[in-house]
Amino acid sequence: MGSTHRHALIVGSSDGIGLATARQLLSERWRVSGISRSPSPLKHGSYEHSVCDVNSPQYEQELRRVAERAGGLDCVVYCVGIGNDCPPERGTGESAVIDVNLGAAIRTLEFVLPVWTERGSGHFIGLSSLADALHLPDGASYCASKIALSRYLESVGLQVRRYGVAISNVRFGFVDTKMARSDVKPFLIPVDEAARVLREVISERPLRRSYPRRAAAAALLAEVWSRLRVLTTRPLSGGR
Ligand SMILES: NC(=O)c1ccc[n+]([C@@H]2O[C@H](COP(=O)([O-])OP(=O)(O)OC[C@H]3O[C@@H](n4cnc5c(N)ncnc54)[C@H](OP(=O)(O)O)[C@@H]3O)[C@@H](O)[C@H]2O)c1
């Protein structure tokens, strides 16, 4: 890929990590296409933005349009992710989290993989989370979507690397964006640092990258605690 051909599609580019990553790549003279639910604040000669909800029936069509205008896709960074403000007992919003965080990510891969494996090149980066290691009672759909996304990306990554296609699963700890609303945010990193990590991932193409490392180590311990909690939770009395 000569410098004139470096192009990336960032899905979820109007805010947060996706927006910071678009800025990072544009500063290195990449061409960047962005797809997001909202318009982008970015105004740059090498940036093209499309407003589209990844959960809408138009999404695949938009991917096709972006790919045609870009002369094919080399690198796709899937930065879309949502949580649910409603607790699961309210019975609303949970399935939407799975559809956006997992379903749409898989549909994006389904769109690029046949072309990439035929061509023998391409790189897909999905933003999972260290929350994939935890049981989160008030974030059930979020942690479930992330453990499924991590498992899917890494499994497909093991499958398609034989065609020269790379898939990277990036598991961030807390990043300072509108999504990180928890009162306690240990090891919080600024959004530009997250963008730099993604830039490294684009170059190094790892199957998995967990960042920051200290947070990843803490997540490993938390995972043990989380599993023990489930294993030691007594059955609920009152069964018939
Ligand atoms: N921030 C953290 O602490 C953290 C930690 C670990 C992992 N992550 C993961 O990193 C990714 C990016 O998170 P972030 O913190 O950058 O979140 P963010 O600031 O909320 O940005 C998410 C981006 O996705 C877009 N988006 C959301 N739903 C969409 C939909 N249905 N269709 C199209 N675009 C949609 C948003 O558009 P709008 O501008 O319309 O909102 C925004 O551009 C997510 O997958 C998240 O789970 C974040």
PDBQT file of the ligand as one rigid body, heavy atoms in Angstrom, charges set to zero:
ROOT
HETATM    1  N1  LIG A 301     -15.257   4.812  26.359  1.00  0.00    +0.000 N 
HETATM    2  C1  LIG A 301     -14.887   3.732  27.039  1.00  0.00    +0.000 C 
HETATM    3  O1  LIG A 301     -14.623   3.768  28.262  1.00  0.00    +0.000 OA
HETATM    4  C2  LIG A 301     -14.791   2.402  26.309  1.00  0.00    +0.000 A 
HETATM    5  C3  LIG A 301     -14.118   1.359  26.976  1.00  0.00    +0.000 A 
HETATM    6  C4  LIG A 301     -14.012   0.125  26.336  1.00  0.00    +0.000 A 
HETATM    7  C5  LIG A 301     -14.554  -0.050  25.077  1.00  0.00    +0.000 A 
HETATM    8  N2  LIG A 301     -15.201   0.980  24.472  1.00  0.00    +0.000 N 
HETATM    9  C6  LIG A 301     -15.776   0.700  23.153  1.00  0.00    +0.000 C 
HETATM   10  O2  LIG A 301     -15.183   1.544  22.203  1.00  0.00    +0.000 OA
HETATM   11  C7  LIG A 301     -16.156   1.859  21.169  1.00  0.00    +0.000 C 
HETATM   12  C8  LIG A 301     -16.251   3.366  21.011  1.00  0.00    +0.000 C 
HETATM   13  O3  LIG A 301     -16.702   3.902  22.231  1.00  0.00    +0.000 OA
HETATM   14  P1  LIG A 301     -16.679   5.481  22.523  1.00  0.00    +0.000 P 
HETATM   15  O4  LIG A 301     -16.321   5.632  23.934  1.00  0.00    +0.000 OA
HETATM   16  O5  LIG A 301     -15.903   6.179  21.470  1.00  0.00    +0.000 OA
HETATM   17  O6  LIG A 301     -18.249   5.802  22.355  1.00  0.00    +0.000 OA
HETATM   18  P2  LIG A 301     -18.968   7.144  21.866  1.00  0.00    +0.000 P 
HETATM   19  O7  LIG A 301     -18.191   8.341  22.257  1.00  0.00    +0.000 OA
HETATM   20  O8  LIG A 301     -20.377   7.002  22.328  1.00  0.00    +0.000 OA
HETATM   21  O9  LIG A 301     -18.885   7.017  20.251  1.00  0.00    +0.000 OA
HETATM   22  C9  LIG A 301     -19.576   5.967  19.598  1.00  0.00    +0.000 C 
HETATM   23  C10 LIG A 301     -19.724   6.301  18.138  1.00  0.00    +0.000 C 
HETATM   24  O10 LIG A 301     -20.601   5.337  17.540  1.00  0.00    +0.000 OA
HETATM   25  C11 LIG A 301     -21.701   6.026  16.929  1.00  0.00    +0.000 C 
HETATM   26  N3  LIG A 301     -22.903   5.193  16.994  1.00  0.00    +0.000 N 
HETATM   27  C12 LIG A 301     -23.539   4.745  18.100  1.00  0.00    +0.000 A 
HETATM   28  N4  LIG A 301     -24.614   4.000  17.750  1.00  0.00    +0.000 NA
HETATM   29  C13 LIG A 301     -24.648   3.995  16.394  1.00  0.00    +0.000 A 
HETATM   30  C14 LIG A 301     -25.516   3.402  15.426  1.00  0.00    +0.000 A 
HETATM   31  N5  LIG A 301     -26.585   2.678  15.789  1.00  0.00    +0.000 N 
HETATM   32  N6  LIG A 301     -25.255   3.572  14.115  1.00  0.00    +0.000 NA
HETATM   33  C15 LIG A 301     -24.174   4.316  13.727  1.00  0.00    +0.000 A 
HETATM   34  N7  LIG A 301     -23.317   4.922  14.602  1.00  0.00    +0.000 NA
HETATM   35  C16 LIG A 301     -23.555   4.757  15.908  1.00  0.00    +0.000 A 
HETATM   36  C17 LIG A 301     -21.836   7.298  17.743  1.00  0.00    +0.000 C 
HETATM   37  O11 LIG A 301     -22.579   8.229  17.035  1.00  0.00    +0.000 OA
HETATM   38  P3  LIG A 301     -23.305   9.446  17.815  1.00  0.00    +0.000 P 
HETATM   39  O12 LIG A 301     -22.369  10.617  17.577  1.00  0.00    +0.000 OA
HETATM   40  O13 LIG A 301     -24.623   9.566  17.150  1.00  0.00    +0.000 OA
HETATM   41  O14 LIG A 301     -23.417   9.082  19.264  1.00  0.00    +0.000 OA
HETATM   42  C18 LIG A 301     -20.367   7.688  17.900  1.00  0.00    +0.000 C 
HETATM   43  O15 LIG A 301     -19.843   8.227  16.728  1.00  0.00    +0.000 OA
HETATM   44  C19 LIG A 301     -17.463   1.184  21.593  1.00  0.00    +0.000 C 
HETATM   45  O16 LIG A 301     -17.591  -0.071  20.986  1.00  0.00    +0.000 OA
HETATM   46  C20 LIG A 301     -17.260   0.994  23.098  1.00  0.00    +0.000 C 
HETATM   47  O17 LIG A 301     -18.025  -0.099  23.587  1.00  0.00    +0.000 OA
HETATM   48  C21 LIG A 301     -15.321   2.210  25.037  1.00  0.00    +0.000 A 
ENDROOT
TORSDOF 0
